[in-house]
Amino acid sequence: MTLAVALGGSTAAYAEGVVNIYTYRQPELIQPVLDAFTAETGIQTQVLFLDKGLEERVLAEGQNSPADVIMTVDVARLTKAKEKGITQALNDETINKNLPAEYRDPEGHWFGLTKRARVVYASKERVKDSAITYADLADPKWKGKLCMRSGQHDYNLALFGAAIAHWGPEKTEQWMQGLKANLAHKPEGGDRPQAKSIAAGECDIAIGNTYYVGLMRTNEKDPEEKVWGNAINVLFPTFENGLTHVNISGAALARYSPNHENAVKLIQFLSGHKAQQIYAEKNFEYPVEPGLEPSEMVKSFGELKADTLPLVEIAANRKAASEMVDRVGLDDGPSS
């Protein structure tokens, strides 16, 4: 069930057998795993999707908030929810056993559920390189050939935050100036439109998340996306340590969860084997569960060697990364 205004004053929201989810994640991406949770537990899920202002809404609702679980993407959004005071600590033996420590908040305020790598989409026709580093993206050989979404988007800010952690701010800013110089046009759209631009010959390489490639290549509703997805190869860029930047999607227990027990059951389920398998197969994301293989589609991209940089360190650099994007004028596009 999808909730709109009704959630605010609904007495059903407090009924036994319900868990209310506030999410930044597209509902269709989480529905398969929520359906499996309901099938296993009998607990109904009610979803409120917001594309912005989730933290502010929960804050405004205060102690009367129906929110039980907050689901979102990007470690910075998870840490922001904690900093805003809309989450509560959860020290649960099952969840802690299921999820490696590097994908959990040290104080138990959020839990990483899936991984995604920030990679290079490369034209099958025009790019012969089989390996590339993040530093290479600023190489003048790509001048006028790079596409990307806004530098201020969470996915790119996380990548830039990781770069700051690895290289320091001075080198990262020089690199970002190189990115800007290589742009084919102003950053715009989401990750999928970058693949579209490559298919159309507007650029040769782009920055995007891994799971979008699987979603494009299997899109029966919009076959045009299959063309975009099949026009590109996935290259796993690396830092000097030979590892690729990863981010997470995750969940947190809402501070005033009215259905606390059900909320904990949901997070336990999301961290467990069955949910991890569904995420891998349906969403083409990398499981956080150690040893669980990704889908065959994702395996076909090549081997991911995930960076071990602590996610909290990436989140800590978000503000500096955002200010750098503005200072460099990355979103203004290449200089004329």
QUIURKA-V713680 format. One record per pair of residues at least 12 apart in sequence whose ideal C-beta (glycine too) atoms are under 8 Angstrom apart, sorted by the first residue. I is the first residue (numbers start at 1). J is the second residue. D is the distance in Angstrom with one decimal. If there is no record, write none. Layout:
i=I j=J d=D
i=I j=J d=D
This chain:
i=1 j=44 d=7.0
i=1 j=45 d=7.4
i=1 j=46 d=5.1
i=1 j=47 d=7.1
i=2 j=27 d=6.3
i=2 j=46 d=7.8
i=2 j=47 d=5.4
i=2 j=48 d=7.7
i=2 j=49 d=7.1
i=3 j=20 d=7.4
i=3 j=46 d=5.1
i=3 j=47 d=6.4
i=3 j=48 d=4.6
i=4 j=48 d=7.5
i=7 j=20 d=6.6
i=7 j=46 d=6.7
i=7 j=48 d=5.4
i=7 j=66 d=5.4
i=8 j=61 d=7.5
i=8 j=66 d=7.3
i=10 j=66 d=7.2
i=13 j=46 d=6.7
i=13 j=66 d=4.2
i=13 j=258 d=7.1
i=14 j=66 d=7.4
i=14 j=258 d=5.1
i=14 j=259 d=7.2
i=17 j=42 d=6.4
i=17 j=43 d=5.4
i=17 j=44 d=5.9
i=17 j=262 d=7.3
i=18 j=43 d=6.8
i=18 j=44 d=5.1
i=18 j=45 d=7.8
i=18 j=46 d=6.2
i=18 j=259 d=5.9
i=18 j=262 d=6.7
i=19 j=43 d=5.6
i=19 j=44 d=7.4
i=19 j=45 d=5.6
i=19 j=46 d=7.4
i=19 j=68 d=4.9
i=19 j=69 d=6.3
i=19 j=259 d=5.4
i=19 j=262 d=4.2
i=19 j=263 d=5.5
i=19 j=265 d=7.6
i=19 j=266 d=5.1
i=20 j=45 d=8.0
i=20 j=46 d=5.0
i=20 j=48 d=7.2
i=20 j=66 d=4.7
i=20 j=67 d=5.8
i=20 j=68 d=4.7
i=20 j=69 d=7.4
i=20 j=258 d=7.7
i=20 j=259 d=6.8
i=21 j=34 d=7.5
i=21 j=45 d=6.0
i=21 j=46 d=6.9
i=21 j=47 d=4.9
i=21 j=48 d=7.0
i=21 j=67 d=7.8
i=21 j=68 d=6.9
i=21 j=69 d=5.0
i=21 j=70 d=7.7
i=21 j=71 d=5.8
i=21 j=266 d=7.7
i=22 j=48 d=5.1
i=22 j=50 d=6.8
i=22 j=54 d=5.6
i=22 j=57 d=7.4
i=22 j=58 d=6.4
i=22 j=67 d=4.6
i=22 j=69 d=7.5
i=22 j=70 d=5.2
i=22 j=71 d=7.5
i=22 j=254 d=7.2
i=23 j=47 d=6.2
i=23 j=48 d=7.1
i=23 j=49 d=5.6
i=23 j=50 d=7.4
i=23 j=54 d=7.7
i=23 j=70 d=7.2
i=23 j=71 d=4.1
i=23 j=72 d=6.7
i=24 j=49 d=7.8
i=24 j=50 d=6.5
i=24 j=51 d=7.1
i=24 j=54 d=5.8
i=24 j=71 d=7.3
i=24 j=72 d=4.2
i=24 j=73 d=6.2
i=24 j=77 d=6.5
i=25 j=49 d=7.7
i=25 j=71 d=5.3
i=25 j=72 d=6.5
i=25 j=73 d=6.0
i=25 j=249 d=6.3
i=26 j=49 d=7.1
i=27 j=47 d=5.5
i=27 j=49 d=5.1
i=29 j=283 d=5.6
i=30 j=47 d=7.4
i=30 j=71 d=6.3
i=31 j=47 d=7.8
i=32 j=278 d=5.3
i=32 j=282 d=4.7
i=32 j=283 d=8.0
i=33 j=269 d=8.0
i=33 j=270 d=6.7
i=33 j=275 d=4.9
i=33 j=278 d=4.8
i=33 j=279 d=6.2
i=33 j=282 d=7.7
i=34 j=47 d=7.2
i=36 j=269 d=7.8
i=36 j=274 d=6.2
i=36 j=275 d=6.6
i=36 j=278 d=5.8
i=37 j=266 d=6.0
i=37 j=269 d=4.8
i=37 j=270 d=7.6
i=37 j=275 d=7.3
i=40 j=269 d=6.9
i=40 j=274 d=7.5
i=41 j=265 d=6.0
i=41 j=269 d=7.2
i=43 j=262 d=5.1
i=43 j=265 d=6.6
i=43 j=266 d=7.3
i=45 j=266 d=7.4
i=48 j=67 d=7.8
i=54 j=70 d=7.0
i=54 j=72 d=7.2
i=54 j=81 d=7.8
i=55 j=80 d=6.3
i=55 j=81 d=5.8
i=55 j=84 d=4.6
i=55 j=86 d=5.8
i=58 j=70 d=7.2
i=58 j=84 d=7.8
i=58 j=86 d=4.3
i=58 j=254 d=6.7
i=58 j=255 d=7.8
i=59 j=84 d=6.1
i=59 j=85 d=7.5
i=59 j=86 d=6.0
i=62 j=256 d=7.3
i=63 j=256 d=5.0
i=64 j=256 d=7.6
i=65 j=86 d=7.9
i=65 j=254 d=6.6
i=65 j=255 d=7.8
i=65 j=256 d=5.3
i=66 j=258 d=6.3
i=67 j=86 d=7.7
i=67 j=254 d=4.0
i=67 j=256 d=7.5
i=67 j=257 d=7.0
i=68 j=253 d=7.6
i=68 j=254 d=5.5
i=68 j=257 d=4.3
i=68 j=258 d=6.8
i=68 j=259 d=4.9
i=68 j=260 d=7.4
i=68 j=262 d=6.6
i=68 j=263 d=3.9
i=68 j=266 d=7.5
i=69 j=251 d=5.6
i=69 j=252 d=7.2
i=69 j=253 d=6.5
i=69 j=254 d=6.3
i=69 j=257 d=7.4
i=69 j=263 d=5.0
i=69 j=266 d=5.5
i=69 j=267 d=6.4
i=70 j=86 d=7.0
i=70 j=87 d=6.7
i=70 j=251 d=6.7
i=70 j=252 d=4.7
i=70 j=253 d=8.0
i=70 j=254 d=5.6
i=71 j=249 d=7.3
i=71 j=250 d=7.4
i=71 j=251 d=4.9
i=72 j=249 d=7.0
i=72 j=250 d=6.6
i=72 j=251 d=7.9
i=72 j=252 d=8.0
i=73 j=154 d=6.9
i=73 j=155 d=8.0
i=73 j=247 d=7.3
i=73 j=248 d=7.6
i=73 j=249 d=4.6
i=73 j=250 d=7.8
i=74 j=154 d=4.1
i=74 j=155 d=6.9
i=74 j=158 d=5.9
i=74 j=247 d=5.8
i=74 j=248 d=7.6
i=74 j=249 d=7.9
i=75 j=112 d=7.5
i=75 j=158 d=6.6
i=75 j=247 d=6.2
i=75 j=248 d=5.8
i=75 j=250 d=7.4
i=75 j=311 d=4.2
i=75 j=312 d=7.2
i=75 j=314 d=5.9
i=75 j=315 d=4.8
i=76 j=154 d=6.2
i=76 j=157 d=6.7
i=76 j=158 d=6.4
i=76 j=161 d=7.5
i=76 j=314 d=7.4
i=76 j=315 d=4.5
i=76 j=318 d=4.5
i=77 j=154 d=6.4
i=78 j=105 d=7.3
i=78 j=109 d=7.9
i=78 j=110 d=4.0
i=78 j=112 d=7.8
i=78 j=248 d=7.7
i=78 j=250 d=5.0
i=78 j=252 d=6.4
i=78 j=315 d=7.8
i=79 j=105 d=7.6
i=79 j=110 d=7.3
i=79 j=312 d=6.8
i=79 j=315 d=4.4
i=81 j=109 d=7.7
i=81 j=110 d=6.9
i=81 j=252 d=5.6
i=82 j=105 d=6.6
i=82 j=107 d=7.9
i=82 j=109 d=4.2
i=82 j=110 d=6.2
i=82 j=252 d=7.1
i=85 j=255 d=6.6
i=86 j=254 d=6.4
i=86 j=255 d=5.3
i=87 j=109 d=4.6
i=87 j=110 d=6.6
i=87 j=252 d=4.2
i=87 j=253 d=6.2
i=87 j=254 d=6.6
i=87 j=255 d=5.8
i=88 j=109 d=7.2
i=88 j=253 d=5.3
i=88 j=254 d=7.2
i=88 j=255 d=4.8
i=88 j=257 d=7.4
i=89 j=107 d=5.5
i=89 j=108 d=4.2
i=89 j=109 d=5.7
i=90 j=108 d=4.9
i=90 j=109 d=7.7
i=90 j=111 d=7.9
i=90 j=253 d=4.7
i=90 j=264 d=6.7
i=90 j=267 d=7.0
i=91 j=108 d=5.0
i=92 j=108 d=7.9
i=92 j=264 d=6.3
i=92 j=267 d=7.4
i=92 j=268 d=6.6
i=94 j=268 d=4.9
i=94 j=271 d=7.3
i=94 j=272 d=7.7
i=95 j=111 d=6.1
i=95 j=267 d=6.0
i=95 j=268 d=5.7
i=95 j=271 d=4.8
i=98 j=268 d=7.7
i=98 j=271 d=4.0
i=98 j=272 d=5.8
i=98 j=273 d=7.9
i=98 j=289 d=6.5
i=99 j=111 d=5.8
i=99 j=112 d=6.6
i=99 j=113 d=7.9
i=99 j=271 d=5.2
i=99 j=288 d=5.7
i=99 j=289 d=7.7
i=100 j=288 d=6.9
i=100 j=290 d=6.1
i=102 j=308 d=7.1
i=102 j=310 d=6.4
i=102 j=311 d=7.0
i=103 j=115 d=7.7
i=103 j=248 d=6.2
i=103 j=250 d=7.8
i=103 j=288 d=5.0
i=103 j=311 d=7.2
i=105 j=312 d=7.7
i=106 j=312 d=7.5
i=109 j=252 d=5.9
i=109 j=253 d=8.0
i=110 j=250 d=5.2
i=110 j=251 d=7.1
i=110 j=252 d=4.4
i=111 j=250 d=5.5
i=111 j=251 d=5.6
i=111 j=252 d=7.2
i=111 j=267 d=6.3
i=111 j=270 d=7.7
i=111 j=271 d=6.2
i=112 j=248 d=3.7
i=112 j=249 d=7.4
i=112 j=250 d=4.6
i=112 j=288 d=5.5
i=112 j=311 d=7.1
i=113 j=248 d=7.0
i=113 j=249 d=5.5
i=113 j=250 d=5.4
i=113 j=251 d=5.9
i=113 j=270 d=5.3
i=113 j=271 d=6.6
i=113 j=275 d=7.6
i=113 j=276 d=7.8
i=113 j=279 d=6.9
i=113 j=288 d=6.1
i=114 j=248 d=6.5
i=114 j=249 d=4.8
i=114 j=276 d=7.8
i=114 j=279 d=4.9
i=114 j=280 d=7.9
i=114 j=283 d=7.0
i=114 j=285 d=3.8
i=114 j=286 d=6.5
i=114 j=287 d=6.8
i=114 j=288 d=6.2
i=115 j=246 d=4.8
i=115 j=247 d=7.3
i=115 j=248 d=5.7
i=115 j=285 d=6.6
i=115 j=286 d=3.9
i=115 j=287 d=7.5
i=115 j=288 d=6.0
i=115 j=306 d=6.6
i=116 j=209 d=4.7
i=116 j=210 d=5.5
i=116 j=211 d=5.3
i=116 j=246 d=6.6
i=116 j=247 d=5.8
i=116 j=248 d=7.5
i=116 j=249 d=7.4
i=116 j=285 d=5.6
i=116 j=286 d=6.6
i=117 j=209 d=7.1
i=117 j=210 d=4.7
i=117 j=236 d=6.5
i=117 j=244 d=5.1
i=117 j=245 d=6.8
i=117 j=246 d=5.2
i=117 j=286 d=7.2
i=117 j=304 d=5.4
i=117 j=306 d=7.0
i=118 j=155 d=6.3
i=118 j=156 d=7.9
i=118 j=158 d=7.3
i=118 j=159 d=4.8
i=118 j=207 d=6.5
i=118 j=208 d=7.6
i=118 j=209 d=6.2
i=118 j=244 d=7.5
i=118 j=245 d=4.8
i=118 j=246 d=7.4
i=118 j=247 d=6.7
i=119 j=207 d=7.7
i=119 j=208 d=6.6
i=119 j=209 d=7.3
i=119 j=210 d=5.6
i=119 j=234 d=5.4
i=119 j=235 d=6.3
i=119 j=236 d=5.6
i=119 j=237 d=6.4
i=119 j=244 d=6.9
i=119 j=301 d=7.8
i=120 j=132 d=5.5
i=120 j=137 d=7.4
i=120 j=205 d=5.5
i=120 j=206 d=7.2
i=120 j=207 d=6.5
i=120 j=208 d=7.9
i=120 j=234 d=7.5
i=120 j=235 d=4.2
i=120 j=236 d=7.8
i=120 j=237 d=5.3
i=121 j=194 d=6.1
i=121 j=195 d=5.3
i=121 j=198 d=6.0
i=121 j=205 d=6.7
i=121 j=206 d=4.4
i=121 j=207 d=7.6
i=121 j=208 d=5.0
i=121 j=213 d=7.3
i=121 j=232 d=4.3
i=121 j=233 d=7.7
i=121 j=234 d=6.8
i=121 j=235 d=8.0
i=122 j=198 d=7.8
i=122 j=204 d=7.0
i=122 j=205 d=5.2
i=122 j=232 d=6.1
i=122 j=233 d=4.9
i=122 j=234 d=7.7
i=122 j=235 d=5.2
i=123 j=198 d=5.0
i=123 j=204 d=4.8
i=123 j=205 d=7.1
i=123 j=231 d=6.7
i=123 j=232 d=6.5
i=123 j=233 d=7.9
i=124 j=230 d=7.8
i=124 j=231 d=6.1
i=124 j=232 d=6.4
i=124 j=233 d=5.5
i=125 j=231 d=7.6
i=126 j=204 d=4.9
i=127 j=204 d=5.3
i=127 j=205 d=6.3
i=127 j=233 d=7.3
i=129 j=235 d=7.0
i=130 j=235 d=7.3
i=131 j=235 d=6.8
i=132 j=205 d=7.8
i=132 j=235 d=5.1
i=132 j=237 d=5.1
i=133 j=237 d=5.6
i=133 j=238 d=5.4
i=133 j=239 d=7.3
i=133 j=240 d=7.8
i=134 j=159 d=7.7
i=134 j=163 d=6.6
i=134 j=175 d=7.8
i=134 j=237 d=4.7
i=134 j=238 d=6.9
i=134 j=239 d=5.9
i=134 j=245 d=7.4
i=135 j=175 d=6.5
i=135 j=239 d=8.0
i=135 j=240 d=8.0
i=136 j=237 d=7.2
i=137 j=175 d=7.7
i=137 j=178 d=7.4
i=137 j=179 d=5.9
i=137 j=182 d=7.0
i=137 j=205 d=7.5
i=137 j=207 d=7.4
i=137 j=237 d=7.1
i=138 j=174 d=7.7
i=138 j=175 d=4.8
i=138 j=176 d=7.8
i=138 j=177 d=7.6
i=138 j=178 d=2.5
i=138 j=179 d=5.6
i=138 j=181 d=7.6
i=138 j=182 d=6.7
i=139 j=178 d=7.3
i=139 j=182 d=7.7
i=140 j=178 d=7.6
i=140 j=181 d=7.2
i=140 j=182 d=7.3
i=142 j=182 d=4.4
i=142 j=204 d=7.2
i=142 j=205 d=6.2
i=143 j=181 d=6.3
i=143 j=182 d=5.2
i=144 j=182 d=7.0
i=144 j=183 d=7.6
i=144 j=184 d=5.5
i=144 j=203 d=7.9
i=144 j=334 d=7.1
i=145 j=182 d=6.6
i=145 j=184 d=6.1
i=145 j=203 d=5.3
i=145 j=204 d=4.1
i=145 j=205 d=6.1
i=146 j=179 d=6.7
i=146 j=182 d=4.2
i=146 j=183 d=5.4
i=146 j=184 d=6.2
i=146 j=203 d=6.0
i=146 j=204 d=7.8
i=146 j=205 d=5.6
i=146 j=206 d=6.9
i=146 j=207 d=7.8
i=147 j=183 d=7.3
i=147 j=184 d=5.4
i=147 j=185 d=7.3
i=147 j=187 d=7.9
i=147 j=194 d=4.6
i=147 j=197 d=4.7
i=147 j=198 d=6.9
i=147 j=202 d=6.7
i=147 j=203 d=3.9
i=147 j=205 d=7.4
i=147 j=206 d=4.2
i=147 j=207 d=7.9
i=148 j=179 d=7.6
i=148 j=183 d=7.2
i=148 j=187 d=5.1
i=148 j=194 d=6.3
i=148 j=206 d=6.0
i=148 j=207 d=4.5
i=149 j=187 d=5.7
i=149 j=188 d=6.9
i=149 j=189 d=5.8
i=149 j=190 d=5.8
i=149 j=191 d=6.2
i=149 j=193 d=7.7
i=149 j=194 d=6.6
i=149 j=207 d=7.8
i=150 j=187 d=4.9
i=150 j=188 d=7.2
i=150 j=331 d=5.5
i=151 j=176 d=7.7
i=151 j=187 d=6.0
i=151 j=325 d=3.9
i=151 j=330 d=3.9
i=151 j=331 d=5.4
i=152 j=322 d=6.2
i=152 j=325 d=5.6
i=152 j=331 d=6.5
i=155 j=191 d=7.4
i=155 j=209 d=6.2
i=155 j=247 d=6.7
i=156 j=207 d=7.0
i=156 j=325 d=7.8
i=157 j=318 d=5.4
i=157 j=321 d=4.8
i=157 j=322 d=5.8
i=157 j=325 d=7.5
i=158 j=245 d=7.4
i=158 j=247 d=4.9
i=158 j=314 d=5.5
i=158 j=315 d=7.8
i=158 j=318 d=7.4
i=159 j=207 d=7.3
i=159 j=245 d=5.4
i=160 j=172 d=6.7
i=160 j=176 d=7.0
i=160 j=317 d=7.6
i=160 j=321 d=3.8
i=160 j=324 d=6.6
i=160 j=325 d=7.0
i=161 j=313 d=7.9
i=161 j=314 d=4.4
i=161 j=315 d=6.9
i=161 j=316 d=7.5
i=161 j=317 d=3.5
i=161 j=318 d=5.4
i=161 j=320 d=7.5
i=161 j=321 d=4.7
i=162 j=239 d=7.5
i=162 j=245 d=4.7
i=162 j=307 d=6.7
i=162 j=309 d=5.8
i=162 j=314 d=5.1
i=162 j=317 d=7.6
i=163 j=175 d=6.6
i=163 j=239 d=7.7
i=163 j=321 d=7.9
i=164 j=317 d=4.4
i=164 j=320 d=5.9
i=164 j=321 d=6.2
i=164 j=324 d=7.8
i=165 j=309 d=5.6
i=165 j=313 d=5.2
i=165 j=314 d=6.5
i=165 j=317 d=5.9
i=166 j=239 d=4.8
i=166 j=240 d=7.0
i=166 j=241 d=7.6
i=166 j=309 d=7.2
i=167 j=239 d=8.0
i=169 j=320 d=6.3
i=169 j=324 d=7.1
i=172 j=324 d=6.8
i=173 j=324 d=5.6
i=173 j=327 d=7.3
i=173 j=328 d=6.5
i=176 j=324 d=6.1
i=176 j=325 d=7.3
i=176 j=328 d=4.8
i=176 j=330 d=6.0
i=177 j=328 d=5.6
i=179 j=330 d=6.6
i=180 j=328 d=5.9
i=180 j=329 d=6.8
i=180 j=330 d=5.1
i=180 j=332 d=7.8
i=180 j=333 d=7.6
i=180 j=334 d=6.3
i=180 j=335 d=7.5
i=181 j=334 d=6.2
i=181 j=335 d=7.2
i=182 j=334 d=7.5
i=183 j=333 d=5.6
i=183 j=334 d=4.5
i=184 j=197 d=7.2
i=184 j=202 d=5.6
i=184 j=203 d=4.0
i=184 j=334 d=7.6
i=185 j=202 d=7.1
i=185 j=203 d=7.9
i=185 j=333 d=5.8
i=185 j=334 d=7.5
i=186 j=331 d=6.8
i=186 j=332 d=6.8
i=186 j=333 d=3.3
i=187 j=330 d=6.8
i=187 j=331 d=5.3
i=187 j=333 d=6.9
i=190 j=212 d=7.9
i=191 j=206 d=7.9
i=191 j=207 d=7.9
i=191 j=208 d=3.8
i=191 j=209 d=5.5
i=191 j=212 d=4.7
i=192 j=208 d=7.8
i=192 j=212 d=5.4
i=192 j=215 d=7.7
i=192 j=216 d=6.0
i=192 j=225 d=6.6
i=192 j=228 d=6.6
i=194 j=206 d=3.5
i=194 j=207 d=7.1
i=194 j=208 d=5.4
i=195 j=208 d=6.8
i=195 j=212 d=7.4
i=195 j=213 d=7.5
i=195 j=216 d=6.2
i=195 j=228 d=4.1
i=195 j=229 d=6.2
i=195 j=231 d=6.6
i=195 j=232 d=5.3
i=196 j=228 d=4.7
i=198 j=228 d=7.5
i=198 j=231 d=5.7
i=198 j=232 d=5.6
i=199 j=227 d=5.8
i=199 j=228 d=4.9
i=199 j=231 d=3.8
i=199 j=232 d=7.6
i=206 j=232 d=7.9
i=209 j=247 d=7.9
i=210 j=234 d=6.5
i=210 j=284 d=7.0
i=210 j=285 d=7.8
i=210 j=286 d=7.4
i=210 j=298 d=6.6
i=210 j=301 d=6.3
i=210 j=304 d=7.6
i=211 j=283 d=5.7
i=211 j=284 d=4.2
i=211 j=285 d=5.0
i=211 j=298 d=7.7
i=213 j=229 d=5.5
i=213 j=232 d=7.0
i=213 j=234 d=5.8
i=213 j=284 d=7.2
i=213 j=301 d=6.8
i=214 j=229 d=7.9
i=214 j=283 d=7.8
i=214 j=284 d=2.8
i=214 j=295 d=6.9
i=214 j=297 d=4.6
i=214 j=298 d=6.1
i=215 j=229 d=7.8
i=215 j=283 d=7.6
i=215 j=284 d=6.2
i=216 j=228 d=5.4
i=216 j=229 d=3.1
i=217 j=229 d=3.8
i=217 j=230 d=6.1
i=217 j=297 d=6.8
i=218 j=297 d=7.1
i=234 j=301 d=4.0
i=234 j=302 d=6.5
i=235 j=302 d=7.9
i=236 j=301 d=7.7
i=236 j=302 d=5.9
i=236 j=303 d=7.5
i=236 j=304 d=6.1
i=236 j=305 d=7.3
i=238 j=305 d=7.4
i=239 j=307 d=6.6
i=241 j=307 d=7.1
i=242 j=305 d=6.4
i=243 j=305 d=5.2
i=243 j=306 d=6.3
i=243 j=307 d=4.0
i=243 j=308 d=6.6
i=244 j=304 d=6.0
i=244 j=305 d=6.1
i=244 j=306 d=6.2
i=244 j=307 d=6.1
i=245 j=307 d=5.3
i=245 j=309 d=7.8
i=246 j=286 d=7.4
i=246 j=304 d=7.6
i=246 j=306 d=4.6
i=246 j=307 d=6.1
i=247 j=311 d=7.7
i=247 j=314 d=7.7
i=248 j=288 d=7.2
i=248 j=311 d=6.6
i=249 j=285 d=7.1
i=251 j=266 d=7.8
i=251 j=267 d=5.4
i=251 j=270 d=5.8
i=253 j=267 d=6.5
i=271 j=288 d=7.7
i=271 j=289 d=8.0
i=273 j=289 d=6.4
i=273 j=292 d=7.2
i=276 j=288 d=6.8
i=276 j=289 d=4.4
i=276 j=292 d=5.5
i=277 j=292 d=7.0
i=280 j=292 d=6.8
i=280 j=293 d=7.4
i=280 j=294 d=5.3
i=280 j=295 d=5.2
i=280 j=298 d=7.3
i=281 j=295 d=5.1
i=284 j=297 d=5.8
i=284 j=298 d=5.3
i=285 j=298 d=7.9
i=286 j=298 d=6.9
i=286 j=304 d=6.5
i=286 j=306 d=7.7
